[in-house]
Amino acid sequence: MKKTVLIVLIATLFSGSFGYSQTKTELEKHYQAFYDQMRLQGDVDGVINALTHLNVLSPSKERNDTLAYIYANDNQHLQALNTIGIEKVDSDSDLAVQVKAISLKALNQPKRSLEQFEILNIREPNAYLAYELADLKVQLGDNAGAMTNVEYGIANATDDMKYAFYERQQPYEVPLKAAFMHIKGLIQYNIDKNNIDQAIATIDQALQIDPNFNLASLSKQALTSRKDAPQEKK
């Protein structure tokens, strides 16, 4: 009798384990198919839902990085960082570092964002990264470091490279070289506020490249107004 009970118990345990394994596999297949369909339909919320379920069923660093990227690309930057963290991790994939960099910048964390962009720049420097580094360093007051990135960017930016700006209601793009000339003018002003003419002349070069560069026009107007303002008596 005891042997019979033991056999039944073992059979039940194996059956339950097999059933769970089978159910998990079926769920993974279901959510993988669901993920593929949501991608096909361009449904971002559906893709996020599918990847989250797949990660719960079968955790994957690569899939987690992809989920964070989708969050960031959808301007859900806090969710992106909650997914992969904010720490500087040398073993992170390029995708994970990129997500941390852009999401931290979007959440007004320039110092932490700069750390991530510097990792990317060490791995594979390019003109776009140089602009991001320059922009963040200007925010942090490192004008000399920013100028180094700007000079590299000007030397390596090609005519077909564009950079997007969002200060207007409708985003727009300008040639990357124009963006570099604009930020160079701002750095020149930060370094020597008594030489406004130099900064204005540099921003004029940006406007020569793209006369519709709205942010450069605004910067020129601001610098010109400072130049024309009456000097305070000491």
Rosetta constraint file for C-alpha pairs under 8 A:
AtomPair CA 1 CA 5 HARMONIC 6.36 0.50
AtomPair CA 2 CA 6 HARMONIC 6.21 0.50
AtomPair CA 3 CA 7 HARMONIC 6.17 0.50
AtomPair CA 4 CA 8 HARMONIC 6.27 0.50
AtomPair CA 5 CA 9 HARMONIC 6.13 0.50
AtomPair CA 6 CA 10 HARMONIC 6.20 0.50
AtomPair CA 7 CA 11 HARMONIC 6.10 0.50
AtomPair CA 8 CA 12 HARMONIC 6.11 0.50
AtomPair CA 9 CA 13 HARMONIC 6.26 0.50
AtomPair CA 10 CA 14 HARMONIC 6.22 0.50
AtomPair CA 11 CA 15 HARMONIC 5.97 0.50
AtomPair CA 12 CA 16 HARMONIC 6.07 0.50
AtomPair CA 13 CA 17 HARMONIC 6.17 0.50
AtomPair CA 14 CA 18 HARMONIC 6.02 0.50
AtomPair CA 15 CA 19 HARMONIC 6.01 0.50
AtomPair CA 16 CA 20 HARMONIC 6.16 0.50
AtomPair CA 17 CA 21 HARMONIC 6.17 0.50
AtomPair CA 18 CA 22 HARMONIC 5.99 0.50
AtomPair CA 19 CA 23 HARMONIC 6.03 0.50
AtomPair CA 20 CA 24 HARMONIC 6.08 0.50
AtomPair CA 21 CA 25 HARMONIC 6.20 0.50
AtomPair CA 22 CA 26 HARMONIC 6.17 0.50
AtomPair CA 23 CA 27 HARMONIC 6.12 0.50
AtomPair CA 24 CA 28 HARMONIC 6.16 0.50
AtomPair CA 24 CA 57 HARMONIC 7.00 0.50
AtomPair CA 25 CA 29 HARMONIC 6.25 0.50
AtomPair CA 26 CA 30 HARMONIC 6.11 0.50
AtomPair CA 27 CA 31 HARMONIC 6.14 0.50
AtomPair CA 27 CA 57 HARMONIC 7.96 0.50
AtomPair CA 28 CA 32 HARMONIC 5.97 0.50
AtomPair CA 28 CA 54 HARMONIC 6.25 0.50
AtomPair CA 28 CA 57 HARMONIC 6.86 0.50
AtomPair CA 28 CA 58 HARMONIC 7.94 0.50
AtomPair CA 29 CA 33 HARMONIC 6.13 0.50
AtomPair CA 30 CA 34 HARMONIC 6.07 0.50
AtomPair CA 31 CA 35 HARMONIC 5.85 0.50
AtomPair CA 31 CA 50 HARMONIC 5.49 0.50
AtomPair CA 31 CA 51 HARMONIC 7.76 0.50
AtomPair CA 31 CA 53 HARMONIC 6.96 0.50
AtomPair CA 31 CA 54 HARMONIC 6.42 0.50
AtomPair CA 32 CA 36 HARMONIC 6.21 0.50
AtomPair CA 32 CA 50 HARMONIC 7.13 0.50
AtomPair CA 32 CA 54 HARMONIC 7.34 0.50
AtomPair CA 33 CA 37 HARMONIC 6.22 0.50
AtomPair CA 34 CA 38 HARMONIC 6.14 0.50
AtomPair CA 34 CA 46 HARMONIC 7.99 0.50
AtomPair CA 34 CA 47 HARMONIC 8.00 0.50
AtomPair CA 34 CA 50 HARMONIC 6.37 0.50
AtomPair CA 35 CA 39 HARMONIC 6.18 0.50
AtomPair CA 35 CA 46 HARMONIC 7.14 0.50
AtomPair CA 35 CA 47 HARMONIC 5.39 0.50
AtomPair CA 35 CA 50 HARMONIC 5.12 0.50
AtomPair CA 35 CA 51 HARMONIC 6.89 0.50
AtomPair CA 36 CA 40 HARMONIC 6.26 0.50
AtomPair CA 37 CA 41 HARMONIC 6.25 0.50
AtomPair CA 38 CA 42 HARMONIC 5.96 0.50
AtomPair CA 38 CA 43 HARMONIC 5.11 0.50
AtomPair CA 38 CA 44 HARMONIC 7.28 0.50
AtomPair CA 38 CA 46 HARMONIC 5.46 0.50
AtomPair CA 38 CA 47 HARMONIC 5.43 0.50
AtomPair CA 39 CA 43 HARMONIC 6.25 0.50
AtomPair CA 39 CA 44 HARMONIC 7.50 0.50
AtomPair CA 39 CA 47 HARMONIC 6.24 0.50
AtomPair CA 43 CA 47 HARMONIC 6.27 0.50
AtomPair CA 44 CA 48 HARMONIC 6.21 0.50
AtomPair CA 44 CA 70 HARMONIC 7.61 0.50
AtomPair CA 44 CA 74 HARMONIC 7.87 0.50
AtomPair CA 45 CA 49 HARMONIC 6.12 0.50
AtomPair CA 46 CA 50 HARMONIC 6.13 0.50
AtomPair CA 47 CA 51 HARMONIC 6.14 0.50
AtomPair CA 48 CA 52 HARMONIC 6.05 0.50
AtomPair CA 48 CA 67 HARMONIC 6.40 0.50
AtomPair CA 48 CA 70 HARMONIC 7.35 0.50
AtomPair CA 48 CA 71 HARMONIC 7.71 0.50
AtomPair CA 49 CA 53 HARMONIC 6.35 0.50
AtomPair CA 50 CA 54 HARMONIC 6.19 0.50
AtomPair CA 51 CA 55 HARMONIC 6.04 0.50
AtomPair CA 51 CA 63 HARMONIC 7.07 0.50
AtomPair CA 51 CA 64 HARMONIC 7.87 0.50
AtomPair CA 51 CA 67 HARMONIC 6.42 0.50
AtomPair CA 52 CA 56 HARMONIC 6.32 0.50
AtomPair CA 52 CA 67 HARMONIC 7.56 0.50
AtomPair CA 53 CA 57 HARMONIC 6.23 0.50
AtomPair CA 54 CA 58 HARMONIC 5.80 0.50
AtomPair CA 54 CA 59 HARMONIC 7.18 0.50
AtomPair CA 55 CA 59 HARMONIC 4.30 0.50
AtomPair CA 55 CA 60 HARMONIC 6.18 0.50
AtomPair CA 55 CA 63 HARMONIC 7.10 0.50
AtomPair CA 55 CA 64 HARMONIC 7.03 0.50
AtomPair CA 59 CA 63 HARMONIC 7.83 0.50
AtomPair CA 59 CA 64 HARMONIC 7.81 0.50
AtomPair CA 60 CA 64 HARMONIC 6.05 0.50
AtomPair CA 61 CA 65 HARMONIC 6.14 0.50
AtomPair CA 62 CA 66 HARMONIC 6.33 0.50
AtomPair CA 63 CA 67 HARMONIC 6.17 0.50
AtomPair CA 64 CA 68 HARMONIC 6.25 0.50
AtomPair CA 64 CA 83 HARMONIC 7.03 0.50
AtomPair CA 64 CA 84 HARMONIC 7.14 0.50
AtomPair CA 65 CA 69 HARMONIC 6.17 0.50
AtomPair CA 65 CA 84 HARMONIC 6.88 0.50
AtomPair CA 65 CA 95 HARMONIC 6.57 0.50
AtomPair CA 65 CA 96 HARMONIC 5.47 0.50
AtomPair CA 66 CA 70 HARMONIC 6.26 0.50
AtomPair CA 66 CA 95 HARMONIC 7.69 0.50
AtomPair CA 67 CA 71 HARMONIC 6.35 0.50
AtomPair CA 67 CA 80 HARMONIC 7.55 0.50
AtomPair CA 67 CA 83 HARMONIC 7.65 0.50
AtomPair CA 68 CA 72 HARMONIC 6.21 0.50
AtomPair CA 68 CA 79 HARMONIC 7.40 0.50
AtomPair CA 68 CA 80 HARMONIC 4.31 0.50
AtomPair CA 68 CA 81 HARMONIC 7.03 0.50
AtomPair CA 68 CA 83 HARMONIC 5.82 0.50
AtomPair CA 68 CA 84 HARMONIC 6.59 0.50
AtomPair CA 68 CA 96 HARMONIC 7.60 0.50
AtomPair CA 68 CA 99 HARMONIC 6.85 0.50
AtomPair CA 69 CA 73 HARMONIC 5.98 0.50
AtomPair CA 69 CA 80 HARMONIC 6.77 0.50
AtomPair CA 69 CA 95 HARMONIC 7.24 0.50
AtomPair CA 69 CA 96 HARMONIC 7.48 0.50
AtomPair CA 69 CA 99 HARMONIC 5.75 0.50
AtomPair CA 70 CA 74 HARMONIC 6.17 0.50
AtomPair CA 70 CA 80 HARMONIC 7.82 0.50
AtomPair CA 71 CA 75 HARMONIC 6.41 0.50
AtomPair CA 71 CA 76 HARMONIC 4.93 0.50
AtomPair CA 71 CA 77 HARMONIC 6.36 0.50
AtomPair CA 71 CA 79 HARMONIC 6.36 0.50
AtomPair CA 71 CA 80 HARMONIC 5.09 0.50
AtomPair CA 72 CA 76 HARMONIC 5.24 0.50
AtomPair CA 72 CA 77 HARMONIC 4.89 0.50
AtomPair CA 72 CA 79 HARMONIC 7.81 0.50
AtomPair CA 72 CA 80 HARMONIC 5.53 0.50
AtomPair CA 72 CA 99 HARMONIC 6.43 0.50
AtomPair CA 72 CA 102 HARMONIC 7.71 0.50
AtomPair CA 72 CA 103 HARMONIC 6.30 0.50
AtomPair CA 76 CA 80 HARMONIC 6.32 0.50
AtomPair CA 77 CA 81 HARMONIC 6.28 0.50
AtomPair CA 77 CA 103 HARMONIC 4.89 0.50
AtomPair CA 77 CA 104 HARMONIC 7.61 0.50
AtomPair CA 77 CA 106 HARMONIC 7.15 0.50
AtomPair CA 77 CA 107 HARMONIC 7.21 0.50
AtomPair CA 78 CA 82 HARMONIC 6.10 0.50
AtomPair CA 78 CA 103 HARMONIC 7.32 0.50
AtomPair CA 78 CA 107 HARMONIC 7.73 0.50
AtomPair CA 79 CA 83 HARMONIC 6.19 0.50
AtomPair CA 80 CA 84 HARMONIC 6.65 0.50
AtomPair CA 80 CA 99 HARMONIC 7.31 0.50
AtomPair CA 80 CA 100 HARMONIC 7.91 0.50
AtomPair CA 80 CA 103 HARMONIC 7.26 0.50
AtomPair CA 81 CA 85 HARMONIC 4.89 0.50
AtomPair CA 81 CA 86 HARMONIC 6.03 0.50
AtomPair CA 81 CA 99 HARMONIC 7.83 0.50
AtomPair CA 81 CA 100 HARMONIC 6.53 0.50
AtomPair CA 81 CA 103 HARMONIC 7.05 0.50
AtomPair CA 84 CA 96 HARMONIC 7.29 0.50
AtomPair CA 84 CA 100 HARMONIC 7.98 0.50
AtomPair CA 85 CA 100 HARMONIC 7.69 0.50
AtomPair CA 86 CA 100 HARMONIC 6.18 0.50
AtomPair CA 86 CA 104 HARMONIC 7.85 0.50
AtomPair CA 86 CA 112 HARMONIC 7.89 0.50
AtomPair CA 88 CA 115 HARMONIC 7.14 0.50
AtomPair CA 88 CA 116 HARMONIC 6.73 0.50
AtomPair CA 90 CA 119 HARMONIC 7.72 0.50
AtomPair CA 92 CA 96 HARMONIC 5.93 0.50
AtomPair CA 92 CA 97 HARMONIC 6.26 0.50
AtomPair CA 93 CA 97 HARMONIC 6.34 0.50
AtomPair CA 94 CA 98 HARMONIC 6.05 0.50
AtomPair CA 94 CA 120 HARMONIC 6.92 0.50
AtomPair CA 95 CA 99 HARMONIC 6.22 0.50
AtomPair CA 96 CA 100 HARMONIC 6.27 0.50
AtomPair CA 97 CA 101 HARMONIC 6.09 0.50
AtomPair CA 97 CA 116 HARMONIC 5.78 0.50
AtomPair CA 97 CA 117 HARMONIC 7.55 0.50
AtomPair CA 97 CA 119 HARMONIC 7.50 0.50
AtomPair CA 97 CA 120 HARMONIC 7.03 0.50
AtomPair CA 98 CA 102 HARMONIC 6.23 0.50
AtomPair CA 98 CA 116 HARMONIC 7.14 0.50
AtomPair CA 98 CA 117 HARMONIC 7.23 0.50
AtomPair CA 98 CA 120 HARMONIC 7.32 0.50
AtomPair CA 99 CA 103 HARMONIC 5.88 0.50
AtomPair CA 100 CA 104 HARMONIC 5.83 0.50
AtomPair CA 100 CA 113 HARMONIC 6.92 0.50
AtomPair CA 100 CA 116 HARMONIC 6.57 0.50
AtomPair CA 101 CA 105 HARMONIC 6.22 0.50
AtomPair CA 101 CA 112 HARMONIC 7.66 0.50
AtomPair CA 101 CA 113 HARMONIC 4.54 0.50
AtomPair CA 101 CA 114 HARMONIC 6.98 0.50
AtomPair CA 101 CA 115 HARMONIC 7.73 0.50
AtomPair CA 101 CA 116 HARMONIC 4.97 0.50
AtomPair CA 101 CA 117 HARMONIC 5.67 0.50
AtomPair CA 102 CA 106 HARMONIC 6.10 0.50
AtomPair CA 102 CA 113 HARMONIC 6.91 0.50
AtomPair CA 103 CA 107 HARMONIC 6.17 0.50
AtomPair CA 103 CA 113 HARMONIC 7.75 0.50
AtomPair CA 104 CA 108 HARMONIC 6.35 0.50
AtomPair CA 104 CA 109 HARMONIC 5.11 0.50
AtomPair CA 104 CA 110 HARMONIC 6.90 0.50
AtomPair CA 104 CA 112 HARMONIC 6.61 0.50
AtomPair CA 104 CA 113 HARMONIC 5.03 0.50
AtomPair CA 105 CA 109 HARMONIC 5.37 0.50
AtomPair CA 105 CA 110 HARMONIC 5.48 0.50
AtomPair CA 105 CA 113 HARMONIC 5.33 0.50
AtomPair CA 109 CA 113 HARMONIC 6.02 0.50
AtomPair CA 110 CA 114 HARMONIC 5.89 0.50
AtomPair CA 110 CA 136 HARMONIC 5.81 0.50
AtomPair CA 110 CA 139 HARMONIC 7.28 0.50
AtomPair CA 110 CA 140 HARMONIC 7.27 0.50
AtomPair CA 111 CA 115 HARMONIC 6.60 0.50
AtomPair CA 111 CA 136 HARMONIC 7.61 0.50
AtomPair CA 111 CA 140 HARMONIC 7.27 0.50
AtomPair CA 112 CA 116 HARMONIC 6.81 0.50
AtomPair CA 113 CA 117 HARMONIC 6.34 0.50
AtomPair CA 113 CA 136 HARMONIC 7.95 0.50
AtomPair CA 114 CA 118 HARMONIC 6.03 0.50
AtomPair CA 114 CA 133 HARMONIC 6.47 0.50
AtomPair CA 114 CA 136 HARMONIC 6.34 0.50
AtomPair CA 114 CA 137 HARMONIC 7.71 0.50
AtomPair CA 115 CA 119 HARMONIC 6.56 0.50
AtomPair CA 116 CA 120 HARMONIC 6.60 0.50
AtomPair CA 117 CA 121 HARMONIC 6.13 0.50
AtomPair CA 117 CA 129 HARMONIC 6.88 0.50
AtomPair CA 117 CA 132 HARMONIC 7.43 0.50
AtomPair CA 117 CA 133 HARMONIC 6.71 0.50
AtomPair CA 118 CA 122 HARMONIC 6.12 0.50
AtomPair CA 118 CA 133 HARMONIC 7.33 0.50
AtomPair CA 119 CA 123 HARMONIC 6.36 0.50
AtomPair CA 120 CA 124 HARMONIC 6.16 0.50
AtomPair CA 120 CA 125 HARMONIC 7.10 0.50
AtomPair CA 120 CA 129 HARMONIC 7.67 0.50
AtomPair CA 121 CA 125 HARMONIC 4.29 0.50
AtomPair CA 121 CA 126 HARMONIC 7.11 0.50
AtomPair CA 121 CA 129 HARMONIC 6.27 0.50
AtomPair CA 121 CA 130 HARMONIC 7.69 0.50
AtomPair CA 125 CA 129 HARMONIC 6.60 0.50
AtomPair CA 125 CA 130 HARMONIC 7.44 0.50
AtomPair CA 126 CA 130 HARMONIC 6.32 0.50
AtomPair CA 126 CA 153 HARMONIC 7.54 0.50
AtomPair CA 126 CA 156 HARMONIC 7.36 0.50
AtomPair CA 127 CA 131 HARMONIC 6.38 0.50
AtomPair CA 127 CA 152 HARMONIC 7.18 0.50
AtomPair CA 127 CA 153 HARMONIC 4.58 0.50
AtomPair CA 127 CA 154 HARMONIC 7.65 0.50
AtomPair CA 127 CA 156 HARMONIC 5.78 0.50
AtomPair CA 127 CA 157 HARMONIC 5.48 0.50
AtomPair CA 128 CA 132 HARMONIC 6.54 0.50
AtomPair CA 128 CA 153 HARMONIC 7.45 0.50
AtomPair CA 128 CA 157 HARMONIC 7.99 0.50
AtomPair CA 128 CA 176 HARMONIC 7.89 0.50
AtomPair CA 129 CA 133 HARMONIC 6.13 0.50
AtomPair CA 130 CA 134 HARMONIC 6.09 0.50
AtomPair CA 130 CA 149 HARMONIC 5.07 0.50
AtomPair CA 130 CA 150 HARMONIC 6.60 0.50
AtomPair CA 130 CA 152 HARMONIC 6.98 0.50
AtomPair CA 130 CA 153 HARMONIC 5.60 0.50
AtomPair CA 131 CA 135 HARMONIC 6.05 0.50
AtomPair CA 131 CA 149 HARMONIC 6.84 0.50
AtomPair CA 131 CA 150 HARMONIC 6.60 0.50
AtomPair CA 131 CA 153 HARMONIC 6.62 0.50
AtomPair CA 131 CA 180 HARMONIC 6.89 0.50
AtomPair CA 132 CA 136 HARMONIC 6.21 0.50
AtomPair CA 133 CA 137 HARMONIC 6.05 0.50
AtomPair CA 133 CA 146 HARMONIC 6.87 0.50
AtomPair CA 133 CA 149 HARMONIC 6.72 0.50
AtomPair CA 134 CA 138 HARMONIC 6.15 0.50
AtomPair CA 134 CA 145 HARMONIC 7.32 0.50
AtomPair CA 134 CA 146 HARMONIC 4.13 0.50
AtomPair CA 134 CA 147 HARMONIC 6.90 0.50
AtomPair CA 134 CA 148 HARMONIC 8.00 0.50
AtomPair CA 134 CA 149 HARMONIC 5.52 0.50
AtomPair CA 134 CA 150 HARMONIC 6.23 0.50
AtomPair CA 134 CA 183 HARMONIC 7.97 0.50
AtomPair CA 135 CA 139 HARMONIC 6.53 0.50
AtomPair CA 135 CA 146 HARMONIC 7.11 0.50
AtomPair CA 135 CA 183 HARMONIC 7.46 0.50
AtomPair CA 136 CA 140 HARMONIC 6.32 0.50
AtomPair CA 136 CA 146 HARMONIC 7.99 0.50
AtomPair CA 137 CA 141 HARMONIC 6.05 0.50
AtomPair CA 137 CA 142 HARMONIC 4.97 0.50
AtomPair CA 137 CA 143 HARMONIC 6.59 0.50
AtomPair CA 137 CA 145 HARMONIC 6.75 0.50
AtomPair CA 137 CA 146 HARMONIC 5.36 0.50
AtomPair CA 138 CA 142 HARMONIC 5.65 0.50
AtomPair CA 138 CA 143 HARMONIC 5.57 0.50
AtomPair CA 138 CA 146 HARMONIC 6.10 0.50
AtomPair CA 138 CA 187 HARMONIC 7.13 0.50
AtomPair CA 142 CA 146 HARMONIC 6.17 0.50
AtomPair CA 143 CA 147 HARMONIC 6.08 0.50
AtomPair CA 143 CA 187 HARMONIC 5.92 0.50
AtomPair CA 143 CA 190 HARMONIC 7.24 0.50
AtomPair CA 143 CA 191 HARMONIC 6.93 0.50
AtomPair CA 144 CA 148 HARMONIC 6.50 0.50
AtomPair CA 145 CA 149 HARMONIC 6.62 0.50
AtomPair CA 146 CA 150 HARMONIC 6.20 0.50
AtomPair CA 146 CA 187 HARMONIC 7.61 0.50
AtomPair CA 147 CA 151 HARMONIC 6.16 0.50
AtomPair CA 147 CA 184 HARMONIC 6.77 0.50
AtomPair CA 147 CA 187 HARMONIC 6.95 0.50
AtomPair CA 148 CA 152 HARMONIC 6.38 0.50
AtomPair CA 149 CA 153 HARMONIC 6.08 0.50
AtomPair CA 150 CA 154 HARMONIC 6.11 0.50
AtomPair CA 150 CA 180 HARMONIC 6.01 0.50
AtomPair CA 150 CA 183 HARMONIC 7.79 0.50
AtomPair CA 150 CA 184 HARMONIC 6.60 0.50
AtomPair CA 151 CA 155 HARMONIC 6.26 0.50
AtomPair CA 152 CA 156 HARMONIC 6.22 0.50
AtomPair CA 153 CA 157 HARMONIC 5.62 0.50
AtomPair CA 153 CA 177 HARMONIC 7.64 0.50
AtomPair CA 153 CA 180 HARMONIC 6.95 0.50
AtomPair CA 154 CA 177 HARMONIC 5.85 0.50
AtomPair CA 154 CA 180 HARMONIC 6.38 0.50
AtomPair CA 154 CA 181 HARMONIC 7.82 0.50
AtomPair CA 157 CA 161 HARMONIC 6.56 0.50
AtomPair CA 157 CA 176 HARMONIC 6.51 0.50
AtomPair CA 157 CA 177 HARMONIC 6.10 0.50
AtomPair CA 158 CA 176 HARMONIC 7.79 0.50
AtomPair CA 158 CA 177 HARMONIC 7.56 0.50
AtomPair CA 159 CA 175 HARMONIC 6.72 0.50
AtomPair CA 159 CA 176 HARMONIC 7.68 0.50
AtomPair CA 159 CA 177 HARMONIC 7.41 0.50
AtomPair CA 160 CA 175 HARMONIC 7.07 0.50
AtomPair CA 161 CA 175 HARMONIC 5.84 0.50
AtomPair CA 161 CA 176 HARMONIC 5.46 0.50
AtomPair CA 161 CA 177 HARMONIC 7.90 0.50
AtomPair CA 162 CA 173 HARMONIC 5.99 0.50
AtomPair CA 162 CA 174 HARMONIC 5.42 0.50
AtomPair CA 162 CA 175 HARMONIC 4.40 0.50
AtomPair CA 162 CA 176 HARMONIC 4.79 0.50
AtomPair CA 163 CA 173 HARMONIC 5.30 0.50
AtomPair CA 163 CA 174 HARMONIC 5.53 0.50
AtomPair CA 163 CA 175 HARMONIC 6.20 0.50
AtomPair CA 163 CA 176 HARMONIC 5.26 0.50
AtomPair CA 163 CA 179 HARMONIC 7.11 0.50
AtomPair CA 164 CA 171 HARMONIC 6.81 0.50
AtomPair CA 164 CA 172 HARMONIC 5.57 0.50
AtomPair CA 164 CA 173 HARMONIC 4.25 0.50
AtomPair CA 164 CA 174 HARMONIC 6.57 0.50
AtomPair CA 165 CA 171 HARMONIC 5.74 0.50
AtomPair CA 165 CA 172 HARMONIC 5.60 0.50
AtomPair CA 165 CA 173 HARMONIC 6.16 0.50
AtomPair CA 165 CA 174 HARMONIC 7.93 0.50
AtomPair CA 166 CA 170 HARMONIC 6.97 0.50
AtomPair CA 166 CA 171 HARMONIC 4.61 0.50
AtomPair CA 166 CA 172 HARMONIC 6.82 0.50
AtomPair CA 167 CA 171 HARMONIC 7.24 0.50
AtomPair CA 167 CA 215 HARMONIC 7.37 0.50
AtomPair CA 174 CA 178 HARMONIC 6.67 0.50
AtomPair CA 174 CA 179 HARMONIC 6.91 0.50
AtomPair CA 174 CA 210 HARMONIC 6.67 0.50
AtomPair CA 174 CA 213 HARMONIC 6.52 0.50
AtomPair CA 175 CA 179 HARMONIC 6.64 0.50
AtomPair CA 175 CA 209 HARMONIC 7.50 0.50
AtomPair CA 175 CA 210 HARMONIC 7.26 0.50
AtomPair CA 176 CA 180 HARMONIC 6.30 0.50
AtomPair CA 177 CA 181 HARMONIC 6.27 0.50
AtomPair CA 177 CA 206 HARMONIC 7.52 0.50
AtomPair CA 177 CA 209 HARMONIC 7.91 0.50
AtomPair CA 178 CA 182 HARMONIC 6.20 0.50
AtomPair CA 178 CA 205 HARMONIC 7.44 0.50
AtomPair CA 178 CA 206 HARMONIC 4.29 0.50
AtomPair CA 178 CA 207 HARMONIC 7.12 0.50
AtomPair CA 178 CA 209 HARMONIC 5.88 0.50
AtomPair CA 178 CA 210 HARMONIC 6.75 0.50
AtomPair CA 179 CA 183 HARMONIC 6.36 0.50
AtomPair CA 179 CA 206 HARMONIC 6.84 0.50
AtomPair CA 180 CA 184 HARMONIC 5.98 0.50
AtomPair CA 180 CA 206 HARMONIC 7.80 0.50
AtomPair CA 181 CA 185 HARMONIC 6.28 0.50
AtomPair CA 181 CA 202 HARMONIC 6.14 0.50
AtomPair CA 181 CA 203 HARMONIC 6.06 0.50
AtomPair CA 181 CA 205 HARMONIC 6.60 0.50
AtomPair CA 181 CA 206 HARMONIC 5.14 0.50
AtomPair CA 182 CA 186 HARMONIC 6.60 0.50
AtomPair CA 182 CA 202 HARMONIC 6.90 0.50
AtomPair CA 182 CA 203 HARMONIC 4.91 0.50
AtomPair CA 182 CA 205 HARMONIC 8.00 0.50
AtomPair CA 182 CA 206 HARMONIC 5.62 0.50
AtomPair CA 182 CA 216 HARMONIC 5.92 0.50
AtomPair CA 183 CA 187 HARMONIC 6.21 0.50
AtomPair CA 184 CA 188 HARMONIC 6.17 0.50
AtomPair CA 184 CA 199 HARMONIC 7.77 0.50
AtomPair CA 184 CA 202 HARMONIC 7.05 0.50
AtomPair CA 184 CA 203 HARMONIC 7.77 0.50
AtomPair CA 185 CA 189 HARMONIC 6.33 0.50
AtomPair CA 185 CA 198 HARMONIC 7.46 0.50
AtomPair CA 185 CA 199 HARMONIC 4.27 0.50
AtomPair CA 185 CA 200 HARMONIC 6.60 0.50
AtomPair CA 185 CA 201 HARMONIC 7.71 0.50
AtomPair CA 185 CA 202 HARMONIC 5.09 0.50
AtomPair CA 185 CA 203 HARMONIC 5.40 0.50
AtomPair CA 186 CA 190 HARMONIC 6.25 0.50
AtomPair CA 186 CA 199 HARMONIC 6.43 0.50
AtomPair CA 187 CA 191 HARMONIC 6.16 0.50
AtomPair CA 187 CA 199 HARMONIC 7.96 0.50
AtomPair CA 188 CA 192 HARMONIC 6.12 0.50
AtomPair CA 188 CA 193 HARMONIC 7.86 0.50
AtomPair CA 188 CA 198 HARMONIC 7.27 0.50
AtomPair CA 188 CA 199 HARMONIC 5.56 0.50
AtomPair CA 189 CA 193 HARMONIC 4.94 0.50
AtomPair CA 189 CA 194 HARMONIC 7.83 0.50
AtomPair CA 189 CA 195 HARMONIC 6.87 0.50
AtomPair CA 189 CA 196 HARMONIC 6.09 0.50
AtomPair CA 189 CA 198 HARMONIC 7.80 0.50
AtomPair CA 189 CA 199 HARMONIC 5.52 0.50
AtomPair CA 192 CA 196 HARMONIC 7.69 0.50
AtomPair CA 195 CA 199 HARMONIC 7.09 0.50
AtomPair CA 196 CA 200 HARMONIC 6.20 0.50
AtomPair CA 196 CA 223 HARMONIC 6.79 0.50
AtomPair CA 196 CA 224 HARMONIC 7.95 0.50
AtomPair CA 196 CA 227 HARMONIC 6.67 0.50
AtomPair CA 197 CA 201 HARMONIC 6.05 0.50
AtomPair CA 198 CA 202 HARMONIC 6.33 0.50
AtomPair CA 199 CA 203 HARMONIC 6.31 0.50
AtomPair CA 200 CA 204 HARMONIC 6.08 0.50
AtomPair CA 200 CA 220 HARMONIC 5.98 0.50
AtomPair CA 200 CA 223 HARMONIC 6.91 0.50
AtomPair CA 200 CA 224 HARMONIC 7.54 0.50
AtomPair CA 201 CA 205 HARMONIC 6.58 0.50
AtomPair CA 202 CA 206 HARMONIC 6.81 0.50
AtomPair CA 203 CA 207 HARMONIC 6.45 0.50
AtomPair CA 203 CA 216 HARMONIC 6.36 0.50
AtomPair CA 203 CA 219 HARMONIC 7.91 0.50
AtomPair CA 203 CA 220 HARMONIC 6.67 0.50
AtomPair CA 204 CA 208 HARMONIC 6.13 0.50
AtomPair CA 204 CA 220 HARMONIC 7.80 0.50
AtomPair CA 205 CA 209 HARMONIC 6.48 0.50
AtomPair CA 206 CA 210 HARMONIC 6.40 0.50
AtomPair CA 206 CA 211 HARMONIC 7.88 0.50
AtomPair CA 206 CA 213 HARMONIC 7.75 0.50
AtomPair CA 206 CA 216 HARMONIC 7.09 0.50
AtomPair CA 207 CA 211 HARMONIC 4.53 0.50
AtomPair CA 207 CA 212 HARMONIC 7.20 0.50
AtomPair CA 207 CA 213 HARMONIC 6.24 0.50
AtomPair CA 207 CA 216 HARMONIC 6.79 0.50
AtomPair CA 207 CA 217 HARMONIC 7.40 0.50
AtomPair CA 213 CA 217 HARMONIC 6.41 0.50
AtomPair CA 214 CA 218 HARMONIC 6.30 0.50
AtomPair CA 215 CA 219 HARMONIC 6.19 0.50
AtomPair CA 216 CA 220 HARMONIC 6.13 0.50
AtomPair CA 217 CA 221 HARMONIC 6.21 0.50
AtomPair CA 218 CA 222 HARMONIC 6.24 0.50
AtomPair CA 219 CA 223 HARMONIC 6.19 0.50
AtomPair CA 220 CA 224 HARMONIC 5.95 0.50
AtomPair CA 221 CA 225 HARMONIC 6.10 0.50
AtomPair CA 222 CA 226 HARMONIC 6.37 0.50
AtomPair CA 223 CA 227 HARMONIC 6.20 0.50
AtomPair CA 224 CA 228 HARMONIC 6.16 0.50
AtomPair CA 225 CA 229 HARMONIC 5.95 0.50
